[in-house]
Amino acid sequence: MAKCETKYWGQLDYSQDAVIDFPAGIPGFEQERRFVLIEQRELDPLVFLQSLATPTLCFLSLHVRVVCRDYKLSISDEYLETLGLQRTSQPSIGPKLACLALLHIDENEVTTNLLAPIVIHIPARRGAQAIQTGSDYSLQHRIDLVEAAVCA
Amino acid sequence: MLMMKRRAGESILIGDDIEIHLAHIGRTRVKIGIQAPRNVPVVAKEVKLVRDRNLAAAELRLEGALAKLAARVSSPRLQGNGPPADERQ
């Protein structure tokens, strides 16, 4: 087991086969090539994307299907190639393909980026932030918060 | 915004240093060649928007508020709609 410094939990153990390689980094963080996914039962459904190179860099995300039940991927050949997927058809989200929407908080509103999900080809351990082509998904998709829904 | 009509193979000049060449016009997409000085960043607009979004998301500081956030984003009406167990690690 290797150890990495994390943004929220200090030092954590991880196995090499948990490392996801982002050959192109992600926009704004092109040099960040290696991340691990962290999920903690008490923080479900949050999924954390922790950089191995930069302990302070840890994105929060949600599986897209938690945000949008019928979310569909439509990504270009370039991303499919990066992920080690065949170009013949659009991949479907499932056990072999995780699709995460990065989360952000703006002025008390929680938004997720559905336009450019983090797509991870699990068997290949490869990831990319794939900007959807020809879709109407939002860069700042607001999600309804539990308390907000109750209070409304 | 300035609008111009151009055909495939034609170009547009912006200032002295930037040339936009319409290489190919397909049914739904156009292929564009761009010649610009090295110090002029050329990037698809959505990449710039995603980059700005990522930079902002990376600044989130939530240490003590993670559990509260997790509880608030787990909407009951969407429960049971998560990924299969083997997608998680």
gemmi code that builds the backbone of each chain (N, CA, C; Angstrom):
import gemmi

chains = {
    "A": [
        ("MET", (0.835, -1.205, 0.000), (0.000, 0.000, 0.000), (0.872, 1.259, 0.000)),
        ("ALA", (0.537, 2.147, -0.899), (1.224, 3.441, -0.892), (0.401, 4.420, -0.054)),
        ("LYS", (1.015, 5.497, 0.319), (0.294, 6.493, 1.113), (0.230, 7.796, 0.330)),
        ("CYS", (-0.883, 8.502, 0.488), (-0.940, 9.835, -0.122), (-1.516, 10.815, 0.886)),
        ("GLU", (-1.099, 12.056, 0.729), (-1.660, 13.128, 1.552), (-2.955, 13.585, 0.880)),
        ("THR", (-3.988, 13.748, 1.675), (-5.260, 14.164, 1.102), (-5.678, 15.518, 1.674)),
        ("LYS", (-6.599, 16.151, 0.977), (-7.036, 17.478, 1.397), (-7.860, 17.412, 2.688)),
        ("TYR", (-8.686, 16.377, 2.801), (-9.636, 16.371, 3.921), (-9.335, 15.352, 5.011)),
        ("TRP", (-8.542, 14.328, 4.738), (-8.377, 13.233, 5.706), (-6.941, 12.949, 6.090)),
        ("GLY", (-6.024, 13.889, 5.858), (-4.627, 13.620, 6.163), (-4.097, 12.521, 5.259)),
        ("GLN", (-3.289, 11.626, 5.871), (-2.678, 10.589, 5.049), (-3.605, 9.382, 4.905)),
        ("LEU", (-3.760, 8.902, 3.672), (-4.575, 7.716, 3.423), (-3.762, 6.689, 2.646)),
        ("ASP", (-4.071, 5.414, 2.880), (-3.462, 4.341, 2.085), (-4.234, 4.187, 0.791)),
        ("TYR", (-3.526, 3.845, -0.251), (-4.212, 3.508, -1.491), (-3.410, 2.430, -2.211)),
        ("SER", (-4.088, 1.650, -3.017), (-3.371, 0.640, -3.791), (-3.132, 1.182, -5.186)),
        ("GLN", (-2.088, 0.717, -5.819), (-1.730, 1.248, -7.143), (-2.855, 1.062, -8.150)),
        ("ASP", (-3.621, -0.024, -7.987), (-4.669, -0.239, -8.990), (-5.902, 0.639, -8.740)),
        ("ALA", (-5.822, 1.499, -7.723), (-6.906, 2.465, -7.516), (-6.585, 3.792, -8.211)),
        ("VAL", (-5.376, 3.890, -8.730), (-4.962, 5.158, -9.336), (-5.566, 5.287, -10.728)),
        ("ILE", (-6.135, 6.444, -10.983), (-6.706, 6.693, -12.304), (-5.825, 7.695, -13.028)),
        ("ASP", (-5.467, 7.288, -14.230), (-4.563, 8.076, -15.033), (-5.367, 9.009, -15.940)),
        ("PHE", (-5.095, 10.295, -15.842), (-5.714, 11.287, -16.736), (-4.616, 11.750, -17.691)),
        ("PRO", (-4.525, 11.134, -18.856), (-3.393, 11.438, -19.739), (-3.291, 12.909, -20.115)),
        ("ALA", (-4.407, 13.620, -20.137), (-4.368, 15.031, -20.519), (-4.648, 15.944, -19.334)),
        ("GLY", (-4.644, 15.405, -18.122), (-5.077, 16.211, -16.985), (-6.532, 16.598, -17.177)),
        ("ILE", (-6.937, 17.710, -16.575), (-8.265, 18.259, -16.869), (-8.083, 19.761, -17.096)),
        ("PRO", (-9.014, 20.412, -17.814), (-8.811, 21.835, -18.120), (-8.524, 22.665, -16.864)),
        ("GLY", (-7.447, 23.411, -16.913), (-7.033, 24.200, -15.759), (-6.006, 23.473, -14.913)),
        ("PHE", (-5.960, 22.148, -15.055), (-5.028, 21.333, -14.273), (-4.396, 20.278, -15.185)),
        ("GLU", (-3.791, 20.782, -16.250), (-3.283, 19.874, -17.285), (-2.126, 19.014, -16.781)),
        ("GLN", (-1.457, 19.480, -15.727), (-0.312, 18.707, -15.224), (-0.718, 17.645, -14.205)),
        ("GLU", (-1.965, 17.664, -13.794), (-2.432, 16.692, -12.792), (-2.878, 15.429, -13.522)),
        ("ARG", (-2.060, 14.417, -13.463), (-2.326, 13.230, -14.286), (-2.840, 12.042, -13.478)),
        ("ARG", (-2.676, 12.096, -12.142), (-3.040, 10.913, -11.356), (-3.965, 11.308, -10.203)),
        ("PHE", (-5.088, 10.625, -10.178), (-6.082, 10.887, -9.128), (-6.535, 9.560, -8.528)),
        ("VAL", (-7.024, 9.619, -7.318), (-7.747, 8.472, -6.756), (-9.159, 8.940, -6.383)),
        ("LEU", (-10.098, 8.011, -6.489), (-11.468, 8.299, -6.072), (-11.608, 7.894, -4.623)),
        ("ILE", (-12.205, 8.756, -3.847), (-12.438, 8.432, -2.437), (-13.936, 8.521, -2.165)),
        ("GLU", (-14.484, 7.438, -1.637), (-15.892, 7.447, -1.231), (-15.941, 7.002, 0.220)),
        ("GLN", (-16.674, 7.727, 1.027), (-16.773, 7.389, 2.438), (-18.251, 7.222, 2.766)),
        ("ARG", (-18.522, 6.132, 3.475), (-19.921, 5.796, 3.744), (-20.692, 6.972, 4.364)),
        ("GLU", (-20.058, 7.652, 5.319), (-20.779, 8.727, 6.000), (-20.937, 9.978, 5.135)),
        ("LEU", (-20.225, 10.004, 4.029), (-20.337, 11.171, 3.141), (-21.030, 10.825, 1.822)),
        ("ASP", (-21.614, 9.642, 1.759), (-22.374, 9.247, 0.582), (-23.481, 10.293, 0.350)),
        ("PRO", (-23.779, 10.734, -0.859), (-23.286, 10.249, -2.162), (-22.071, 11.006, -2.720)),
        ("LEU", (-21.377, 11.769, -1.889), (-20.241, 12.525, -2.422), (-19.118, 11.580, -2.846)),
        ("VAL", (-18.490, 11.915, -3.940), (-17.315, 11.184, -4.416), (-16.199, 12.205, -4.560)),
        ("PHE", (-15.041, 11.890, -4.015), (-13.937, 12.836, -4.025), (-12.888, 12.397, -5.035)),
        ("LEU", (-12.408, 13.358, -5.775), (-11.368, 13.099, -6.760), (-10.106, 13.785, -6.234)),
        ("GLN", (-9.261, 12.966, -5.626), (-8.066, 13.502, -4.955), (-6.854, 13.368, -5.857)),
        ("SER", (-6.144, 14.486, -6.042), (-4.892, 14.438, -6.810), (-3.813, 13.776, -5.978)),
        ("LEU", (-3.005, 12.945, -6.617), (-1.883, 12.337, -5.891), (-0.696, 13.288, -5.819)),
        ("ALA", (-0.588, 14.158, -6.811), (0.559, 15.067, -6.855), (0.369, 16.268, -5.933)),
        ("THR", (-0.858, 16.700, -5.768), (-1.146, 17.932, -5.021), (-2.163, 17.652, -3.920)),
        ("PRO", (-1.703, 17.481, -2.687), (-2.635, 17.123, -1.608), (-3.809, 18.092, -1.459)),
        ("THR", (-3.585, 19.374, -1.733), (-4.658, 20.347, -1.528), (-5.688, 20.337, -2.656)),
        ("LEU", (-5.439, 19.537, -3.692), (-6.376, 19.504, -4.818), (-7.286, 18.281, -4.710)),
        ("CYS", (-8.519, 18.548, -4.348), (-9.481, 17.453, -4.204), (-10.847, 17.971, -4.637)),
        ("PHE", (-11.354, 17.429, -5.737), (-12.649, 17.870, -6.242), (-13.762, 17.061, -5.602)),
        ("LEU", (-14.883, 17.728, -5.387), (-16.084, 17.024, -4.940), (-16.930, 16.713, -6.167)),
        ("SER", (-17.577, 15.573, -6.138), (-18.416, 15.231, -7.280), (-19.568, 14.334, -6.853)),
        ("LEU", (-20.459, 14.130, -7.790), (-21.573, 13.192, -7.613), (-21.651, 12.346, -8.874)),
        ("HIS", (-22.030, 11.086, -8.726), (-22.296, 10.302, -9.927), (-23.400, 11.022, -10.711)),
        ("VAL", (-23.224, 11.159, -12.017), (-24.198, 11.953, -12.789), (-25.619, 11.425, -12.661)),
        ("ARG", (-25.756, 10.123, -12.535), (-27.106, 9.558, -12.480), (-27.802, 9.884, -11.157)),
        ("VAL", (-27.014, 10.309, -10.158), (-27.618, 10.795, -8.913), (-28.238, 12.172, -9.175)),
        ("VAL", (-27.612, 12.912, -10.065), (-28.071, 14.272, -10.363), (-29.157, 14.250, -11.443)),
        ("CYS", (-28.949, 13.399, -12.425), (-29.817, 13.381, -13.589), (-30.021, 11.920, -13.992)),
        ("ARG", (-31.202, 11.434, -13.727), (-31.494, 10.000, -13.849), (-31.229, 9.440, -15.257)),
        ("ASP", (-31.567, 10.224, -16.268), (-31.429, 9.677, -17.630), (-30.279, 10.341, -18.396)),
        ("TYR", (-29.263, 10.703, -17.664), (-28.106, 11.368, -18.280), (-27.497, 10.499, -19.385)),
        ("LYS", (-27.195, 11.136, -20.506), (-26.607, 10.382, -21.627), (-25.275, 11.008, -22.042)),
        ("LEU", (-24.342, 10.139, -22.333), (-23.037, 10.601, -22.777), (-23.014, 10.781, -24.284)),
        ("SER", (-22.378, 11.854, -24.704), (-22.135, 12.040, -26.126), (-20.785, 12.728, -26.235)),
        ("ILE", (-19.752, 11.920, -26.370), (-18.408, 12.502, -26.332), (-17.637, 12.170, -27.609)),
        ("SER", (-16.670, 13.017, -27.889), (-15.971, 12.906, -29.180), (-14.963, 11.763, -29.175)),
        ("ASP", (-14.562, 11.378, -30.386), (-13.594, 10.287, -30.569), (-12.302, 10.515, -29.786)),
        ("GLU", (-11.924, 11.778, -29.715), (-10.678, 12.117, -29.032), (-10.709, 11.633, -27.574)),
        ("TYR", (-11.843, 11.872, -26.914), (-11.957, 11.427, -25.517), (-12.050, 9.906, -25.436)),
        ("LEU", (-12.769, 9.315, -26.377), (-12.898, 7.855, -26.369), (-11.512, 7.216, -26.470)),
        ("GLU", (-10.687, 7.803, -27.306), (-9.335, 7.281, -27.478), (-8.524, 7.439, -26.193)),
        ("THR", (-8.604, 8.606, -25.582), (-7.908, 8.847, -24.313), (-8.307, 7.809, -23.267)),
        ("LEU", (-9.577, 7.462, -23.274), (-10.094, 6.536, -22.261), (-9.821, 5.075, -22.619)),
        ("GLY", (-9.283, 4.835, -23.813), (-9.051, 3.463, -24.244), (-10.342, 2.759, -24.621)),
        ("LEU", (-11.277, 3.520, -25.174), (-12.557, 2.943, -25.585), (-12.652, 2.919, -27.103)),
        ("GLN", (-13.469, 2.006, -27.599), (-13.654, 1.929, -29.049), (-14.425, 3.133, -29.557)),
        ("ARG", (-14.084, 3.515, -30.772), (-14.730, 4.687, -31.357), (-16.069, 4.360, -31.994)),
        ("THR", (-16.388, 3.083, -32.039), (-17.552, 2.680, -32.825), (-18.877, 3.190, -32.265)),
        ("SER", (-18.987, 3.272, -30.948), (-20.272, 3.712, -30.399), (-20.051, 4.476, -29.104)),
        ("GLN", (-21.091, 5.184, -28.689), (-21.012, 5.899, -27.419), (-21.051, 4.884, -26.276)),
        ("PRO", (-20.154, 5.025, -25.307), (-20.163, 4.085, -24.188), (-21.349, 4.362, -23.272)),
        ("SER", (-21.814, 3.349, -22.572), (-22.874, 3.631, -21.608), (-22.313, 3.599, -20.195)),
        ("ILE", (-22.912, 4.444, -19.387), (-22.497, 4.559, -17.993), (-22.883, 3.264, -17.282)),
        ("GLY", (-21.982, 2.698, -16.518), (-22.292, 1.449, -15.834), (-21.107, 0.975, -15.029)),
        ("PRO", (-21.052, -0.318, -14.754), (-19.976, -0.836, -13.908), (-18.584, -0.573, -14.472)),
        ("LYS", (-18.474, -0.492, -15.790), (-17.147, -0.294, -16.376), (-16.851, 1.160, -16.690)),
        ("LEU", (-17.854, 1.987, -16.579), (-17.657, 3.385, -16.942), (-18.342, 4.285, -15.915)),
        ("ALA", (-17.505, 4.922, -15.096), (-18.058, 5.851, -14.113), (-18.133, 7.238, -14.734)),
        ("CYS", (-19.146, 7.978, -14.342), (-19.329, 9.313, -14.892), (-19.696, 10.237, -13.735)),
        ("LEU", (-18.809, 11.168, -13.447), (-18.971, 12.023, -12.270), (-19.143, 13.478, -12.674)),
        ("ALA", (-20.043, 14.159, -11.997), (-20.228, 15.590, -12.237), (-19.527, 16.347, -11.117)),
        ("LEU", (-18.599, 17.222, -11.481), (-17.901, 18.000, -10.463), (-18.869, 18.978, -9.820)),
        ("LEU", (-18.688, 19.139, -8.531), (-19.638, 19.925, -7.739), (-18.999, 21.246, -7.326)),
        ("HIS", (-19.825, 22.270, -7.286), (-19.326, 23.563, -6.845), (-20.433, 24.269, -6.066)),
        ("ILE", (-20.024, 25.167, -5.190), (-21.025, 25.922, -4.427), (-20.866, 27.397, -4.750)),
        ("ASP", (-21.940, 27.987, -5.280), (-21.935, 29.420, -5.543), (-23.031, 30.040, -4.696)),
        ("GLU", (-22.630, 30.914, -3.831), (-23.600, 31.652, -3.025), (-24.726, 30.771, -2.523)),
        ("ASN", (-24.324, 29.699, -1.834), (-25.285, 28.810, -1.180), (-26.051, 27.902, -2.133)),
        ("GLU", (-25.770, 28.010, -3.426), (-26.384, 27.088, -4.363), (-25.373, 26.023, -4.739)),
        ("VAL", (-25.804, 24.778, -4.703), (-24.910, 23.704, -5.109), (-25.169, 23.411, -6.585)),
        ("THR", (-24.110, 23.490, -7.371), (-24.263, 23.203, -8.796), (-23.312, 22.078, -9.196)),
        ("THR", (-23.685, 21.370, -10.241), (-22.799, 20.338, -10.772), (-22.579, 20.600, -12.255)),
        ("ASN", (-21.420, 20.183, -12.701), (-21.052, 20.399, -14.093), (-21.465, 19.180, -14.918)),
        ("LEU", (-22.610, 19.293, -15.567), (-23.097, 18.183, -16.393), (-22.597, 18.308, -17.832)),
        ("LEU", (-22.095, 19.483, -18.180), (-21.593, 19.680, -19.543), (-20.284, 18.911, -19.749)),
        ("ALA", (-19.468, 18.888, -18.699), (-18.151, 18.257, -18.837), (-17.915, 17.279, -17.687)),
        ("PRO", (-18.500, 16.091, -17.767), (-18.333, 15.132, -16.678), (-16.938, 14.506, -16.681)),
        ("ILE", (-16.536, 14.052, -15.520), (-15.318, 13.253, -15.405), (-15.718, 11.820, -15.764)),
        ("VAL", (-15.177, 11.322, -16.842), (-15.526, 9.967, -17.295), (-14.334, 9.060, -17.003)),
        ("ILE", (-14.605, 7.936, -16.359), (-13.526, 7.017, -15.982), (-13.813, 5.629, -16.534)),
        ("HIS", (-12.904, 5.157, -17.355), (-13.000, 3.797, -17.879), (-12.334, 2.895, -16.851)),
        ("ILE", (-13.143, 2.220, -16.064), (-12.634, 1.523, -14.876), (-11.625, 0.409, -15.221)),
        ("PRO", (-11.914, -0.476, -16.192), (-10.936, -1.541, -16.451), (-9.566, -0.993, -16.880)),
        ("ALA", (-9.574, 0.134, -17.591), (-8.306, 0.697, -18.074), (-7.703, 1.666, -17.065)),
        ("ARG", (-8.490, 2.018, -16.038), (-8.037, 2.995, -15.044), (-7.636, 4.309, -15.705)),
        ("ARG", (-8.443, 4.716, -16.657), (-8.157, 5.969, -17.351), (-9.322, 6.923, -17.218)),
        ("GLY", (-8.992, 8.196, -17.127), (-10.042, 9.187, -16.978), (-9.817, 10.402, -17.857)),
        ("ALA", (-10.899, 11.124, -18.081), (-10.828, 12.381, -18.831), (-12.032, 13.212, -18.451)),
        ("GLN", (-11.865, 14.518, -18.534), (-13.035, 15.371, -18.377), (-13.550, 15.628, -19.779)),
        ("ALA", (-14.626, 14.958, -20.113), (-15.110, 14.947, -21.488), (-16.177, 16.020, -21.678)),
        ("ILE", (-15.873, 16.999, -22.493), (-16.863, 18.040, -22.771), (-17.864, 17.465, -23.762)),
        ("GLN", (-19.118, 17.435, -23.363), (-20.159, 16.831, -24.193), (-20.357, 17.648, -25.456)),
        ("THR", (-20.541, 16.946, -26.549), (-20.755, 17.656, -27.800), (-22.239, 17.662, -28.141)),
        ("GLY", (-22.683, 18.785, -28.638), (-24.063, 18.888, -29.108), (-25.098, 18.552, -28.053)),
        ("SER", (-24.822, 18.898, -26.819), (-25.816, 18.619, -25.779), (-26.227, 19.918, -25.102)),
        ("ASP", (-27.333, 19.870, -24.420), (-27.803, 21.060, -23.723), (-27.498, 21.004, -22.232)),
        ("TYR", (-26.661, 20.066, -21.840), (-26.356, 19.968, -20.412), (-25.629, 21.226, -19.937)),
        ("SER", (-25.892, 21.552, -18.682), (-25.400, 22.814, -18.143), (-24.059, 22.654, -17.435)),
        ("LEU", (-23.296, 23.715, -17.532), (-22.032, 23.801, -16.799), (-22.317, 24.019, -15.315)),
        ("GLN", (-23.448, 24.601, -15.039), (-23.829, 24.886, -13.655), (-25.254, 24.402, -13.414)),
        ("HIS", (-25.401, 23.095, -13.345), (-26.719, 22.521, -13.125), (-27.022, 22.569, -11.622)),
        ("ARG", (-28.033, 23.337, -11.274), (-28.356, 23.510, -9.861), (-29.036, 22.253, -9.334)),
        ("ILE", (-28.624, 21.799, -8.163), (-29.307, 20.637, -7.613), (-30.128, 21.037, -6.390)),
        ("ASP", (-31.268, 20.411, -6.285), (-32.163, 20.711, -5.168), (-31.591, 20.099, -3.897)),
        ("LEU", (-31.490, 20.914, -2.875), (-30.977, 20.408, -1.609), (-32.139, 19.929, -0.770)),
        ("VAL", (-31.857, 18.937, 0.056), (-32.921, 18.335, 0.848), (-33.624, 19.373, 1.721)),
        ("GLU", (-32.833, 20.120, 2.499), (-33.443, 21.119, 3.393), (-34.180, 22.192, 2.592)),
        ("ALA", (-33.558, 22.597, 1.504), (-34.160, 23.641, 0.682), (-35.525, 23.196, 0.179)),
        ("ALA", (-35.595, 21.908, -0.203), (-36.852, 21.384, -0.724), (-37.920, 21.373, 0.360)),
        ("VAL", (-37.490, 21.037, 1.599), (-38.433, 20.986, 2.716), (-38.919, 22.391, 3.071)),
        ("CYS", (-37.982, 23.336, 3.036), (-38.303, 24.707, 3.438), (-39.144, 25.427, 2.394)),
        ("ALA", (-39.005, 25.019, 1.156), (-39.609, 25.782, 0.059), (-41.142, 25.795, 0.167)),
    ],
    "B": [
        ("MET", (-21.794, 41.895, -32.813), (-20.844, 40.944, -33.375), (-20.799, 41.074, -34.894)),
        ("LEU", (-19.614, 41.132, -35.434), (-19.443, 41.228, -36.889), (-19.766, 39.886, -37.543)),
        ("MET", (-20.609, 39.900, -38.539), (-20.928, 38.665, -39.263), (-20.375, 38.755, -40.673)),
        ("MET", (-19.764, 37.686, -41.132), (-19.233, 37.651, -42.494), (-19.644, 36.347, -43.157)),
        ("LYS", (-19.899, 36.416, -44.448), (-20.166, 35.180, -45.175), (-18.891, 34.745, -45.880)),
        ("ARG", (-18.511, 33.487, -45.688), (-17.306, 32.975, -46.312), (-17.585, 31.588, -46.883)),
        ("ARG", (-16.803, 31.216, -47.881), (-16.923, 29.863, -48.433), (-15.752, 29.011, -47.969)),
        ("ALA", (-15.889, 27.706, -48.146), (-14.783, 26.813, -47.817), (-13.552, 27.221, -48.611)),
        ("GLY", (-12.411, 27.226, -47.967), (-11.160, 27.593, -48.635), (-10.808, 29.058, -48.464)),
        ("GLU", (-11.794, 29.862, -48.010), (-11.522, 31.286, -47.820), (-11.031, 31.555, -46.397)),
        ("SER", (-10.511, 32.739, -46.215), (-9.924, 33.083, -44.915), (-10.408, 34.421, -44.403)),
        ("ILE", (-10.147, 34.631, -43.145), (-10.442, 35.911, -42.501), (-9.171, 36.324, -41.765)),
        ("LEU", (-8.839, 37.592, -41.835), (-7.686, 38.082, -41.078), (-8.169, 38.916, -39.901)),
        ("ILE", (-7.552, 38.683, -38.759), (-7.837, 39.519, -37.590), (-6.534, 40.217, -37.229)),
        ("GLY", (-6.499, 41.507, -37.403), (-5.244, 42.231, -37.210), (-4.224, 41.749, -38.231)),
        ("ASP", (-2.943, 41.926, -37.890), (-1.901, 41.547, -38.841), (-1.445, 40.111, -38.665)),
        ("ASP", (-1.721, 39.543, -37.490), (-1.060, 38.286, -37.130), (-1.966, 37.069, -37.106)),
        ("ILE", (-3.266, 37.280, -37.167), (-4.151, 36.136, -36.966), (-4.945, 35.853, -38.235)),
        ("GLU", (-4.876, 34.595, -38.661), (-5.627, 34.198, -39.844), (-6.529, 33.013, -39.495)),
        ("ILE", (-7.780, 33.139, -39.878), (-8.747, 32.057, -39.683), (-9.074, 31.503, -41.061)),
        ("HIS", (-8.785, 30.255, -41.266), (-8.991, 29.637, -42.586), (-10.113, 28.602, -42.489)),
        ("LEU", (-11.121, 28.742, -43.352), (-12.207, 27.758, -43.344), (-11.803, 26.578, -44.216)),
        ("ALA", (-11.269, 25.560, -43.580), (-10.690, 24.457, -44.334), (-11.754, 23.564, -44.964)),
        ("HIS", (-12.801, 23.297, -44.226), (-13.812, 22.367, -44.739), (-15.152, 22.666, -44.085)),
        ("ILE", (-16.200, 22.625, -44.876), (-17.536, 22.832, -44.317), (-18.334, 21.547, -44.503)),
        ("GLY", (-18.641, 20.913, -43.411), (-19.412, 19.675, -43.474), (-20.877, 19.953, -43.230)),
        ("ARG", (-21.622, 18.881, -43.037), (-23.063, 19.026, -42.860), (-23.376, 19.711, -41.519)),
        ("THR", (-22.673, 19.276, -40.476), (-22.966, 19.854, -39.161), (-21.745, 20.522, -38.520)),
        ("ARG", (-20.575, 20.384, -39.145), (-19.391, 20.950, -38.519), (-18.523, 21.637, -39.554)),
        ("VAL", (-17.744, 22.595, -39.079), (-16.759, 23.196, -39.958), (-15.363, 22.938, -39.391)),
        ("LYS", (-14.426, 22.765, -40.295), (-13.043, 22.576, -39.874), (-12.310, 23.884, -40.133)),
        ("ILE", (-11.702, 24.405, -39.087), (-11.112, 25.737, -39.160), (-9.620, 25.654, -38.867)),
        ("GLY", (-8.828, 26.286, -39.694), (-7.398, 26.401, -39.408), (-7.128, 27.778, -38.830)),
        ("ILE", (-6.321, 27.836, -37.796), (-6.053, 29.119, -37.139), (-4.554, 29.338, -37.066)),
        ("GLN", (-4.140, 30.464, -37.593), (-2.730, 30.817, -37.469), (-2.657, 32.046, -36.573)),
        ("ALA", (-1.924, 31.913, -35.489), (-1.853, 33.015, -34.537), (-0.490, 32.990, -33.851)),
        ("PRO", (-0.045, 34.124, -33.337), (1.230, 34.139, -32.599), (1.171, 33.186, -31.410)),
        ("ARG", (2.310, 32.665, -31.026), (2.381, 31.689, -29.944), (1.790, 32.199, -28.634)),
        ("ASN", (1.906, 33.505, -28.412), (1.436, 34.042, -27.132), (-0.072, 34.303, -27.111)),
        ("VAL", (-0.753, 33.989, -28.196), (-2.213, 34.142, -28.214), (-2.849, 32.765, -27.970)),
        ("PRO", (-3.474, 32.589, -26.828), (-4.086, 31.287, -26.576), (-5.263, 31.065, -27.523)),
        ("VAL", (-5.323, 29.892, -28.115), (-6.451, 29.531, -28.977), (-7.091, 28.295, -28.374)),
        ("VAL", (-8.329, 28.423, -27.998), (-8.975, 27.311, -27.302), (-10.473, 27.358, -27.602)),
        ("ALA", (-11.100, 26.190, -27.691), (-12.552, 26.162, -27.881), (-13.200, 26.848, -26.677)),
        ("LYS", (-14.262, 27.596, -26.922), (-14.861, 28.395, -25.850), (-15.269, 27.530, -24.661)),
        ("GLU", (-15.834, 26.342, -24.949), (-16.297, 25.526, -23.826), (-15.141, 25.036, -22.960)),
        ("VAL", (-13.961, 24.869, -23.568), (-12.803, 24.448, -22.772), (-12.435, 25.546, -21.775)),
        ("LYS", (-12.500, 26.780, -22.234), (-12.201, 27.913, -21.346), (-13.244, 27.983, -20.214)),
        ("LEU", (-14.508, 27.777, -20.549), (-15.558, 27.823, -19.526), (-15.362, 26.701, -18.498)),
        ("VAL", (-15.031, 25.509, -19.004), (-14.826, 24.366, -18.107), (-13.598, 24.603, -17.229)),
        ("ARG", (-12.566, 25.173, -17.827), (-11.359, 25.459, -17.051), (-11.677, 26.419, -15.905)),
        ("ASP", (-12.385, 27.503, -16.217), (-12.726, 28.479, -15.175), (-13.547, 27.829, -14.068)),
        ("ARG", (-14.438, 26.953, -14.480), (-15.286, 26.244, -13.519), (-14.442, 25.337, -12.624)),
        ("ASN", (-13.519, 24.629, -13.225), (-12.642, 23.739, -12.460), (-11.788, 24.520, -11.471)),
        ("LEU", (-11.268, 25.659, -11.932), (-10.424, 26.461, -11.045), (-11.232, 26.922, -9.843)),
        ("ALA", (-12.484, 27.302, -10.084), (-13.336, 27.738, -8.982), (-13.657, 26.558, -8.055)),
        ("ALA", (-13.955, 25.404, -8.651), (-14.318, 24.228, -7.841), (-13.144, 23.789, -6.960)),
        ("ALA", (-11.931, 23.973, -7.467), (-10.741, 23.548, -6.710), (-10.522, 24.421, -5.481)),
        ("GLU", (-11.144, 25.594, -5.485), (-10.964, 26.520, -4.353), (-11.908, 26.231, -3.192)),
        ("LEU", (-12.834, 25.323, -3.372), (-13.806, 25.040, -2.301), (-13.089, 24.627, -1.016)),
        ("ARG", (-13.495, 25.222, 0.079), (-12.942, 24.848, 1.392), (-14.108, 24.447, 2.266)),
        ("LEU", (-14.223, 23.179, 2.540), (-15.441, 22.705, 3.194), (-15.200, 21.848, 4.415)),
        ("GLU", (-13.957, 21.786, 4.859), (-13.556, 20.797, 5.856), (-14.675, 20.356, 6.808)),
        ("GLY", (-15.214, 21.313, 7.580), (-16.178, 20.914, 8.593), (-17.591, 20.687, 8.069)),
        ("ALA", (-17.807, 21.082, 6.834), (-19.191, 21.102, 6.325), (-19.494, 19.945, 5.382)),
        ("LEU", (-18.555, 19.010, 5.259), (-18.750, 17.925, 4.286), (-19.957, 17.056, 4.600)),
        ("ALA", (-20.096, 16.691, 5.883), (-21.193, 15.786, 6.250), (-22.541, 16.467, 5.994)),
        ("LYS", (-22.594, 17.752, 6.309), (-23.838, 18.497, 6.098), (-24.176, 18.553, 4.610)),
        ("LEU", (-23.153, 18.809, 3.821), (-23.372, 18.869, 2.377), (-23.834, 17.512, 1.848)),
        ("ALA", (-23.168, 16.440, 2.304), (-23.536, 15.091, 1.848), (-24.999, 14.807, 2.165)),
        ("ALA", (-25.409, 15.203, 3.358), (-26.799, 14.956, 3.754), (-27.767, 15.756, 2.887)),
        ("ARG", (-27.338, 16.957, 2.508), (-28.255, 17.819, 1.755), (-28.358, 17.461, 0.277)),
        ("VAL", (-27.311, 16.851, -0.255), (-27.385, 16.513, -1.682), (-28.007, 15.143, -1.917)),
        ("SER", (-28.202, 14.356, -0.842), (-28.773, 13.023, -1.052), (-30.288, 13.114, -1.018)),
        ("SER", (-30.821, 13.450, -2.160), (-32.260, 13.636, -2.270), (-32.987, 12.299, -2.177)),
        ("PRO", (-33.973, 12.161, -1.269), (-34.648, 10.876, -1.087), (-35.280, 10.349, -2.376)),
        ("ARG", (-35.775, 11.267, -3.221), (-36.479, 10.774, -4.397), (-35.527, 10.154, -5.418)),
        ("LEU", (-34.240, 10.364, -5.218), (-33.297, 9.773, -6.164), (-32.566, 8.577, -5.567)),
        ("GLN", (-32.871, 8.245, -4.325), (-32.155, 7.130, -3.709), (-32.439, 5.827, -4.435)),
        ("GLY", (-31.461, 4.939, -4.392), (-31.616, 3.667, -5.074), (-31.288, 3.784, -6.547)),
        ("ASN", (-30.854, 4.965, -6.925), (-30.547, 5.198, -8.329), (-29.044, 5.347, -8.540)),
        ("GLY", (-28.281, 4.937, -7.529), (-26.827, 5.089, -7.598), (-26.221, 4.070, -8.543)),
        ("PRO", (-24.925, 4.117, -8.670), (-24.241, 3.183, -9.556), (-24.190, 1.792, -8.927)),
        ("PRO", (-23.957, 0.752, -9.708), (-23.834, -0.581, -9.141), (-22.668, -0.624, -8.150)),
        ("ALA", (-22.753, -1.550, -7.197), (-21.767, -1.591, -6.117), (-20.348, -1.753, -6.656)),
        ("ASP", (-20.206, -2.509, -7.741), (-18.832, -2.773, -8.199), (-18.221, -1.595, -8.954)),
        ("GLU", (-19.010, -0.545, -9.114), (-18.440, 0.655, -9.712), (-17.659, 1.442, -8.659)),
        ("ARG", (-17.965, 1.151, -7.419), (-17.297, 1.874, -6.341), (-16.054, 1.129, -5.917)),
        ("GLN", (-15.203, 1.829, -5.213), (-14.024, 1.135, -4.691), (-13.902, 1.366, -3.200)),
    ],
}
model = gemmi.Model(1)
for chain_id, residues in chains.items():
    chain = gemmi.Chain(chain_id)
    for i, (resn, *xyz) in enumerate(residues, 1):
        res = gemmi.Residue()
        res.name, res.seqid = resn, gemmi.SeqId(i, " ")
        for name, pos in zip(("N", "CA", "C"), xyz):
            atom = gemmi.Atom()
            atom.name, atom.element = name, gemmi.Element(name[0])
            atom.pos, atom.b_iso = gemmi.Position(*pos), 0.0
            res.add_atom(atom)
        chain.add_residue(res)
    model.add_chain(chain)
structure = gemmi.Structure()
structure.add_model(model)
structure.setup_entities()
